[in-house]
Amino acid sequence: MTAKQASGAFKATALGASLKRNNLTLAAAESCTGGFLSHLFTNIPGSSDWFKGGVVAYDNAVKTKILGVKASTIERHGAVSEETAVEMARGIKKKLDADVGAAITGIAGPGKGIPGKPVGTVYICVASARKKTVKKFQFKGARVKIKTLSALKAVEMLERFVLRGALK
């Protein structure tokens, strides 16, 4: 485990403690990370107290049928977009009846990506009933590195979101 991964695991543990302390729950919708964010959470003993679960929405049909992402959103903006990330986060929150939904969608590579969205383009959204935050990232590196960095960045965003009291 690298220092960055250890830091991410520590932050995920702290996030879980904060969610539990405030009697809040979390659910995750992941595309390019393939469940890695959920993996980080389920490595924490007692995570079932605050982590409701996750969906790997790798195929667009899963995004639309399970998470409720509008087909028109994907057609207009693409599966890798701010708009899709927001709908994924809101969809998983609703589907699993969680206080917060986190979503990651992006292009982990290898390959060339798509026009305007090179490999390493990732959108992460964190949403509660009243607020949301969504950010675009451009990560560099091989596929596994992009997946890891994406999940760790999502943990950081969740931590800030909870600390700001955006879930109440």
C-alpha positions in Angstrom: 0.0 0.0 0.0 1.4 3.4 -1.0 1.4 6.4 1.4 -1.4 7.9 -0.7 -3.5 4.8 -0.4 -2.9 4.6 3.3 -3.9 8.2 3.6 -7.1 7.4 1.6 -7.9 4.5 3.9 -7.4 6.7 6.9 -9.7 9.4 5.5 -12.3 6.7 4.6 -12.2 5.5 8.2 -12.6 9.0 9.5 -15.4 9.7 7.1 -17.2 6.6 8.2 -16.8 7.6 11.9 -18.3 11.0 11.1 -21.2 9.5 9.2 -21.9 7.1 12.0 -21.6 9.8 14.7 -24.2 11.9 12.8 -26.4 8.9 12.0 -26.0 9.4 8.3 -25.7 6.8 5.5 -23.8 6.7 2.2 -24.3 4.9 -1.2 -22.0 4.8 -4.2 -22.5 4.6 -7.9 -19.3 3.8 -9.8 -18.4 3.5 -13.5 -14.7 3.7 -14.3 -13.6 2.7 -10.8 -15.5 -0.6 -11.0 -16.4 -0.7 -7.3 -13.0 0.4 -5.9 -14.7 3.2 -3.8 -17.1 0.6 -2.3 -14.1 -1.7 -1.8 -12.4 1.1 0.3 -15.5 1.5 2.5 -16.2 -2.2 3.0 -12.6 -2.8 4.2 -13.5 -0.7 7.3 -14.9 -2.8 10.2 -18.4 -1.6 11.0 -19.0 0.1 7.7 -22.4 -1.6 7.5 -23.5 1.0 10.1 -23.2 3.8 7.5 -22.4 2.3 4.0 -25.6 1.1 2.4 -24.0 -0.3 -0.7 -23.0 0.5 -4.3 -23.7 -0.1 -7.9 -21.1 -0.6 -10.6 -22.8 1.2 -13.6 -20.3 0.3 -16.2 -22.8 0.0 -19.0 -25.1 2.9 -19.9 -28.1 0.7 -19.6 -27.3 0.2 -15.9 -27.0 4.0 -15.5 -30.5 4.5 -17.0 -32.3 1.4 -15.7 -30.9 1.1 -12.2 -29.8 4.6 -11.3 -32.4 6.6 -13.3 -30.0 8.6 -15.4 -32.0 10.0 -18.3 -31.0 8.5 -21.7 -31.3 12.1 -23.0 -28.6 13.2 -20.5 -26.2 10.5 -21.8 -27.1 11.3 -25.5 -26.6 15.1 -25.0 -23.6 15.2 -22.6 -22.1 11.7 -22.7 -21.7 9.0 -20.1 -18.6 10.8 -18.9 -20.0 14.3 -18.0 -20.9 16.5 -15.0 -24.6 16.0 -15.8 -24.3 12.2 -15.8 -22.3 12.2 -12.6 -25.0 14.3 -10.8 -27.8 12.1 -12.0 -25.8 9.0 -10.9 -25.2 10.4 -7.4 -28.9 11.4 -7.0 -30.0 8.1 -8.4 -28.0 5.9 -6.0 -29.0 8.1 -3.1 -32.7 7.6 -3.9 -32.4 3.9 -4.9 -30.7 2.9 -1.7 -32.4 5.4 0.5 -29.2 7.0 1.7 -28.5 10.4 3.1 -25.7 11.0 0.5 -24.9 9.6 -2.9 -21.4 9.6 -4.4 -20.8 8.9 -8.1 -17.7 8.5 -10.3 -17.7 8.4 -14.0 -14.7 8.7 -16.3 -12.3 7.2 -18.8 -9.6 5.0 -17.2 -8.0 3.9 -20.4 -6.0 2.6 -22.0 -6.7 4.0 -25.4 -7.2 7.5 -26.7 -10.4 8.5 -24.9 -13.0 10.4 -26.9 -13.0 13.8 -28.5 -12.7 16.4 -25.8 -12.3 13.8 -23.1 -8.9 12.1 -23.0 -8.0 9.2 -20.9 -7.9 10.3 -17.3 -11.0 12.5 -17.5 -13.1 11.8 -14.4 -16.2 13.5 -13.0 -17.1 12.9 -9.3 -20.3 14.1 -7.7 -21.4 14.0 -4.0 -25.1 14.8 -3.4 -27.4 15.1 -0.4 -31.1 16.0 -0.4 -30.3 19.8 -0.5 -26.8 20.2 -1.9 -24.4 18.7 -4.4 -20.8 19.2 -5.4 -19.3 18.0 -8.7 -15.8 18.3 -10.0 -13.9 17.3 -13.1 -10.4 15.8 -12.8 -7.7 15.0 -15.3 -5.6 12.2 -13.9 -2.5 10.9 -15.5 -1.2 7.3 -15.5 -2.1 3.8 -16.2 -5.7 2.4 -15.7 -5.2 1.1 -12.2 -3.6 4.4 -11.1 -6.5 6.4 -12.6 -9.1 4.2 -10.8 -7.2 4.5 -7.5 -6.8 8.3 -7.7 -10.5 8.7 -8.6 -11.7 6.7 -5.6 -9.3 8.5 -3.3 -10.4 11.9 -4.6 -14.0 10.9 -4.0 -13.2 10.1 -0.4 -11.6 13.5 0.0 -14.7 15.2 -1.5 -17.0 13.2 0.7 -15.0 14.1 3.8 -15.2 17.9 2.9 -18.9 17.6 2.2 -19.6 16.0 5.6 -17.4 18.4 7.5 -19.2 21.3 5.9 -22.5 19.9 7.2 -23.9 19.6 3.7 -25.8 16.5 4.6 -28.2 17.9 7.2 
